[in-house]
């Protein structure tokens, strides 16, 4: 059994306030979860920024630029979906909606 480390105070409904000891493994697990959370938040932030730039280029009617951004954005979506940062269905839905938006905007100007 791993050695115990100094604990923290935890409230339990049946027995009131109890001092619990935290295992070394739990500290590591918490540290890992914080690292993963930071990585996931960064990836989601990059997705949101890329989406914003893509929408701006469509609104500005820069369709050549929008198509290159769309292909790069689809790649980002697929990578994040494979890492389970976002759900696979969300990635698919977002790609479909963006494709329709670009197509509709390009047909409206033609």
Order of alpha helices (4+ residues) and beta strands (2+ residues): beta-beta-alpha-alpha-alpha
